Amino acid sequence: MLHVRALNQNIDDTRTDMFKDYLTTKFSDFHYHNMADYDKLKKVLDVRRKRNLAMYARI
């Protein structure tokens, strides 16, 4: 039983981290300046295109 609780806690921690990452990326003030920012641009556009966290988490 303790193993299941630890596993669930790990899932909750991961979910919380993903939620924070989603919100900071979605509402960040991102400006594209050069090709070095391309990966960040792809992530920001992907997050903004998805309507909610459930869609983002299925990546």
Biopython code that builds the backbone (N, CA, C, O; Angstrom):
import numpy as np
from Bio.PDB.StructureBuilder import StructureBuilder

atoms = [
    (1, "MET", "N", (0.820, -1.188, 0.000)),
    (1, "MET", "CA", (0.000, 0.000, 0.000)),
    (1, "MET", "C", (0.868, 1.259, 0.000)),
    (1, "MET", "O", (0.527, 2.251, -0.644)),
    (2, "LEU", "N", (1.978, 1.218, 0.714)),
    (2, "LEU", "CA", (2.857, 2.375, 0.744)),
    (2, "LEU", "C", (3.474, 2.637, -0.621)),
    (2, "LEU", "O", (3.712, 3.788, -0.988)),
    (3, "HIS", "N", (3.731, 1.582, -1.366)),
    (3, "HIS", "CA", (4.294, 1.743, -2.699)),
    (3, "HIS", "C", (3.320, 2.482, -3.616)),
    (3, "HIS", "O", (3.740, 3.329, -4.405)),
    (4, "VAL", "N", (2.050, 2.179, -3.523)),
    (4, "VAL", "CA", (1.030, 2.835, -4.337)),
    (4, "VAL", "C", (0.911, 4.307, -3.947)),
    (4, "VAL", "O", (0.753, 5.165, -4.816)),
    (5, "ARG", "N", (0.984, 4.600, -2.674)),
    (5, "ARG", "CA", (0.924, 5.997, -2.222)),
    (5, "ARG", "C", (2.129, 6.779, -2.729)),
    (5, "ARG", "O", (1.983, 7.922, -3.160)),
    (6, "ALA", "N", (3.288, 6.194, -2.684)),
    (6, "ALA", "CA", (4.482, 6.867, -3.187)),
    (6, "ALA", "C", (4.384, 7.097, -4.694)),
    (6, "ALA", "O", (4.785, 8.147, -5.196)),
    (7, "LEU", "N", (3.860, 6.129, -5.396)),
    (7, "LEU", "CA", (3.672, 6.263, -6.838)),
    (7, "LEU", "C", (2.686, 7.384, -7.146)),
    (7, "LEU", "O", (2.925, 8.192, -8.044)),
    (8, "ASN", "N", (1.582, 7.436, -6.409)),
    (8, "ASN", "CA", (0.605, 8.497, -6.605)),
    (8, "ASN", "C", (1.185, 9.867, -6.276)),
    (8, "ASN", "O", (0.874, 10.847, -6.953)),
    (9, "GLN", "N", (2.016, 9.948, -5.257)),
    (9, "GLN", "CA", (2.638, 11.218, -4.900)),
    (9, "GLN", "C", (3.562, 11.681, -6.024)),
    (9, "GLN", "O", (3.612, 12.870, -6.339)),
    (10, "ASN", "N", (4.282, 10.753, -6.622)),
    (10, "ASN", "CA", (5.163, 11.098, -7.728)),
    (10, "ASN", "C", (4.353, 11.607, -8.918)),
    (10, "ASN", "O", (4.761, 12.560, -9.583)),
    (11, "ILE", "N", (3.224, 10.987, -9.186)),
    (11, "ILE", "CA", (2.355, 11.433, -10.279)),
    (11, "ILE", "C", (1.810, 12.823, -9.976)),
    (11, "ILE", "O", (1.758, 13.671, -10.867)),
    (12, "ASP", "N", (1.408, 13.068, -8.745)),
    (12, "ASP", "CA", (0.901, 14.389, -8.366)),
    (12, "ASP", "C", (1.977, 15.458, -8.512)),
    (12, "ASP", "O", (1.697, 16.562, -8.979)),
    (13, "ASP", "N", (3.209, 15.135, -8.113)),
    (13, "ASP", "CA", (4.307, 16.091, -8.248)),
    (13, "ASP", "C", (4.584, 16.396, -9.715)),
    (13, "ASP", "O", (4.793, 17.551, -10.088)),
    (14, "THR", "N", (4.583, 15.359, -10.540)),
    (14, "THR", "CA", (4.821, 15.545, -11.967)),
    (14, "THR", "C", (3.712, 16.375, -12.590)),
    (14, "THR", "O", (3.973, 17.256, -13.409)),
    (15, "ARG", "N", (2.482, 16.096, -12.204)),
    (15, "ARG", "CA", (1.336, 16.842, -12.722)),
    (15, "ARG", "C", (1.417, 18.313, -12.316)),
    (15, "ARG", "O", (1.116, 19.192, -13.124)),
    (16, "THR", "N", (1.819, 18.588, -11.084)),
    (16, "THR", "CA", (1.960, 19.958, -10.613)),
    (16, "THR", "C", (3.047, 20.689, -11.387)),
    (16, "THR", "O", (2.866, 21.842, -11.779)),
    (17, "ASP", "N", (4.170, 20.025, -11.607)),
    (17, "ASP", "CA", (5.248, 20.633, -12.383)),
    (17, "ASP", "C", (4.809, 20.913, -13.817)),
    (17, "ASP", "O", (5.134, 21.962, -14.374)),
    (18, "MET", "N", (4.077, 19.983, -14.410)),
    (18, "MET", "CA", (3.598, 20.166, -15.774)),
    (18, "MET", "C", (2.601, 21.322, -15.842)),
    (18, "MET", "O", (2.607, 22.092, -16.802)),
    (19, "PHE", "N", (1.753, 21.443, -14.833)),
    (19, "PHE", "CA", (0.782, 22.521, -14.788)),
    (19, "PHE", "C", (1.480, 23.874, -14.694)),
    (19, "PHE", "O", (1.095, 24.819, -15.381)),
    (20, "LYS", "N", (2.510, 23.972, -13.841)),
    (20, "LYS", "CA", (3.271, 25.223, -13.721)),
    (20, "LYS", "C", (3.970, 25.563, -15.028)),
    (20, "LYS", "O", (3.965, 26.719, -15.450)),
    (21, "ASP", "N", (4.570, 24.570, -15.672)),
    (21, "ASP", "CA", (5.246, 24.784, -16.943)),
    (21, "ASP", "C", (4.258, 25.252, -18.010)),
    (21, "ASP", "O", (4.560, 26.153, -18.791)),
    (22, "TYR", "N", (3.079, 24.635, -18.037)),
    (22, "TYR", "CA", (2.044, 25.007, -18.998)),
    (22, "TYR", "C", (1.628, 26.462, -18.812)),
    (22, "TYR", "O", (1.553, 27.215, -19.783)),
    (23, "LEU", "N", (1.357, 26.859, -17.575)),
    (23, "LEU", "CA", (0.897, 28.224, -17.327)),
    (23, "LEU", "C", (1.979, 29.261, -17.602)),
    (23, "LEU", "O", (1.697, 30.304, -18.192)),
    (24, "THR", "N", (3.202, 28.993, -17.188)),
    (24, "THR", "CA", (4.267, 29.964, -17.444)),
    (24, "THR", "C", (4.549, 30.093, -18.932)),
    (24, "THR", "O", (4.844, 31.188, -19.411)),
    (25, "THR", "N", (4.462, 28.995, -19.669)),
    (25, "THR", "CA", (4.693, 29.060, -21.107)),
    (25, "THR", "C", (3.537, 29.740, -21.821)),
    (25, "THR", "O", (3.754, 30.544, -22.727)),
    (26, "LYS", "N", (2.327, 29.430, -21.426)),
    (26, "LYS", "CA", (1.152, 29.985, -22.101)),
    (26, "LYS", "C", (1.056, 31.499, -21.923)),
    (26, "LYS", "O", (0.711, 32.212, -22.866)),
    (27, "PHE", "N", (1.351, 31.983, -20.746)),
    (27, "PHE", "CA", (1.179, 33.405, -20.474)),
    (27, "PHE", "C", (2.499, 34.171, -20.433)),
    (27, "PHE", "O", (2.556, 35.272, -19.885)),
    (28, "SER", "N", (3.548, 33.609, -21.000)),
    (28, "SER", "CA", (4.829, 34.300, -21.024)),
    (28, "SER", "C", (4.820, 35.376, -22.104)),
    (28, "SER", "O", (4.051, 35.312, -23.064)),
    (29, "ASP", "N", (5.667, 36.337, -21.932)),
    (29, "ASP", "CA", (5.820, 37.414, -22.909)),
    (29, "ASP", "C", (7.019, 37.054, -23.785)),
    (29, "ASP", "O", (8.140, 37.494, -23.532)),
    (30, "PHE", "N", (6.772, 36.262, -24.800)),
    (30, "PHE", "CA", (7.842, 35.725, -25.632)),
    (30, "PHE", "C", (7.976, 36.546, -26.905)),
    (30, "PHE", "O", (6.981, 36.859, -27.558)),
    (31, "HIS", "N", (9.211, 36.894, -27.254)),
    (31, "HIS", "CA", (9.494, 37.601, -28.495)),
    (31, "HIS", "C", (10.550, 36.814, -29.261)),
    (31, "HIS", "O", (11.605, 36.476, -28.723)),
    (32, "TYR", "N", (10.255, 36.533, -30.504)),
    (32, "TYR", "CA", (11.165, 35.784, -31.365)),
    (32, "TYR", "C", (12.184, 36.754, -31.948)),
    (32, "TYR", "O", (11.817, 37.741, -32.585)),
    (33, "HIS", "N", (13.472, 36.469, -31.728)),
    (33, "HIS", "CA", (14.520, 37.356, -32.217)),
    (33, "HIS", "C", (15.390, 36.715, -33.283)),
    (33, "HIS", "O", (15.755, 37.374, -34.257)),
    (34, "ASN", "N", (15.727, 35.451, -33.118)),
    (34, "ASN", "CA", (16.589, 34.802, -34.099)),
    (34, "ASN", "C", (16.316, 33.297, -34.097)),
    (34, "ASN", "O", (15.456, 32.821, -33.355)),
    (35, "MET", "N", (17.031, 32.568, -34.907)),
    (35, "MET", "CA", (16.804, 31.131, -35.045)),
    (35, "MET", "C", (17.135, 30.356, -33.769)),
    (35, "MET", "O", (16.685, 29.222, -33.608)),
    (36, "ALA", "N", (17.901, 30.939, -32.876)),
    (36, "ALA", "CA", (18.205, 30.264, -31.606)),
    (36, "ALA", "C", (16.952, 30.147, -30.738)),
    (36, "ALA", "O", (16.882, 29.282, -29.865)),
    (37, "ASP", "N", (15.969, 31.007, -30.974)),
    (37, "ASP", "CA", (14.721, 30.981, -30.217)),
    (37, "ASP", "C", (13.664, 30.088, -30.851)),
    (37, "ASP", "O", (12.529, 30.057, -30.375)),
    (38, "TYR", "N", (14.000, 29.370, -31.900)),
    (38, "TYR", "CA", (13.011, 28.602, -32.662)),
    (38, "TYR", "C", (12.350, 27.496, -31.827)),
    (38, "TYR", "O", (11.133, 27.325, -31.889)),
    (39, "ASP", "N", (13.129, 26.757, -31.059)),
    (39, "ASP", "CA", (12.543, 25.680, -30.234)),
    (39, "ASP", "C", (11.579, 26.243, -29.187)),
    (39, "ASP", "O", (10.515, 25.674, -28.943)),
    (40, "LYS", "N", (11.957, 27.353, -28.580)),
    (40, "LYS", "CA", (11.071, 27.999, -27.602)),
    (40, "LYS", "C", (9.801, 28.485, -28.298)),
    (40, "LYS", "O", (8.709, 28.364, -27.742)),
    (41, "LEU", "N", (9.928, 29.032, -29.505)),
    (41, "LEU", "CA", (8.769, 29.484, -30.264)),
    (41, "LEU", "C", (7.819, 28.330, -30.561)),
    (41, "LEU", "O", (6.604, 28.476, -30.428)),
    (42, "LYS", "N", (8.365, 27.183, -30.961)),
    (42, "LYS", "CA", (7.528, 26.018, -31.228)),
    (42, "LYS", "C", (6.756, 25.601, -29.979)),
    (42, "LYS", "O", (5.571, 25.278, -30.061)),
    (43, "LYS", "N", (7.422, 25.607, -28.823)),
    (43, "LYS", "CA", (6.762, 25.212, -27.576)),
    (43, "LYS", "C", (5.662, 26.200, -27.201)),
    (43, "LYS", "O", (4.571, 25.791, -26.807)),
    (44, "VAL", "N", (5.943, 27.501, -27.323)),
    (44, "VAL", "CA", (4.955, 28.518, -26.975)),
    (44, "VAL", "C", (3.741, 28.416, -27.891)),
    (44, "VAL", "O", (2.605, 28.490, -27.422)),
    (45, "LEU", "N", (3.967, 28.249, -29.178)),
    (45, "LEU", "CA", (2.840, 28.140, -30.112)),
    (45, "LEU", "C", (2.033, 26.878, -29.876)),
    (45, "LEU", "O", (0.808, 26.894, -29.998)),
    (46, "ASP", "N", (2.698, 25.791, -29.541)),
    (46, "ASP", "CA", (1.998, 24.540, -29.260)),
    (46, "ASP", "C", (1.118, 24.670, -28.022)),
    (46, "ASP", "O", (-0.021, 24.202, -28.015)),
    (47, "VAL", "N", (1.640, 25.300, -26.982)),
    (47, "VAL", "CA", (0.874, 25.482, -25.745)),
    (47, "VAL", "C", (-0.309, 26.415, -25.983)),
    (47, "VAL", "O", (-1.411, 26.160, -25.498)),
    (48, "ARG", "N", (-0.085, 27.481, -26.719)),
    (48, "ARG", "CA", (-1.179, 28.427, -26.962)),
    (48, "ARG", "C", (-2.243, 27.838, -27.880)),
    (48, "ARG", "O", (-3.407, 28.233, -27.805)),
    (49, "ARG", "N", (-1.868, 26.909, -28.736)),
    (49, "ARG", "CA", (-2.812, 26.268, -29.637)),
    (49, "ARG", "C", (-3.719, 25.289, -28.883)),
    (49, "ARG", "O", (-4.894, 25.138, -29.217)),
    (50, "LYS", "N", (-3.168, 24.637, -27.878)),
    (50, "LYS", "CA", (-3.953, 23.699, -27.080)),
    (50, "LYS", "C", (-4.858, 24.491, -26.149)),
    (50, "LYS", "O", (-4.436, 25.507, -25.597)),
    (51, "ARG", "N", (-6.074, 24.049, -25.969)),
    (51, "ARG", "CA", (-7.044, 24.824, -25.200)),
    (51, "ARG", "C", (-6.925, 24.613, -23.687)),
    (51, "ARG", "O", (-7.268, 25.514, -22.921)),
    (52, "ASN", "N", (-6.455, 23.465, -23.246)),
    (52, "ASN", "CA", (-6.399, 23.227, -21.803)),
    (52, "ASN", "C", (-5.229, 22.311, -21.463)),
    (52, "ASN", "O", (-4.548, 21.784, -22.342)),
    (53, "LEU", "N", (-5.025, 22.143, -20.191)),
    (53, "LEU", "CA", (-3.894, 21.353, -19.703)),
    (53, "LEU", "C", (-4.016, 19.888, -20.105)),
    (53, "LEU", "O", (-3.005, 19.235, -20.362)),
    (54, "ALA", "N", (-5.231, 19.365, -20.163)),
    (54, "ALA", "CA", (-5.416, 17.945, -20.526)),
    (54, "ALA", "C", (-4.901, 17.685, -21.947)),
    (54, "ALA", "O", (-4.290, 16.648, -22.205)),
    (55, "MET", "N", (-5.142, 18.610, -22.852)),
    (55, "MET", "CA", (-4.639, 18.440, -24.217)),
    (55, "MET", "C", (-3.110, 18.561, -24.256)),
    (55, "MET", "O", (-2.443, 17.847, -25.005)),
    (56, "TYR", "N", (-2.571, 19.459, -23.452)),
    (56, "TYR", "CA", (-1.127, 19.649, -23.383)),
    (56, "TYR", "C", (-0.428, 18.432, -22.785)),
    (56, "TYR", "O", (0.663, 18.060, -23.218)),
    (57, "ALA", "N", (-1.054, 17.819, -21.798)),
    (57, "ALA", "CA", (-0.448, 16.683, -21.093)),
    (57, "ALA", "C", (-0.414, 15.435, -21.951)),
    (57, "ALA", "O", (0.339, 14.513, -21.636)),
    (58, "ARG", "N", (-1.183, 15.359, -23.010)),
    (58, "ARG", "CA", (-1.227, 14.171, -23.868)),
    (58, "ARG", "C", (-0.127, 14.140, -24.909)),
    (58, "ARG", "O", (-0.093, 13.239, -25.747)),
    (59, "ILE", "N", (0.770, 15.108, -24.871)),
    (59, "ILE", "CA", (1.863, 15.176, -25.862)),
    (59, "ILE", "C", (2.732, 13.951, -25.759)),
    (59, "ILE", "O", (3.702, 13.818, -26.505)),
]
sb = StructureBuilder()
sb.init_structure("model")
sb.init_model(0)
sb.init_chain("A")
sb.init_seg("    ")
for serial, (resi, resn, name, xyz) in enumerate(atoms, 1):
    if name == "N":
        sb.init_residue(resn, " ", resi, " ")
    sb.init_atom(name, np.array(xyz, "f"), 0.0, 1.0, " ", f" {name:<3s}", serial, name[0])
structure = sb.get_structure()
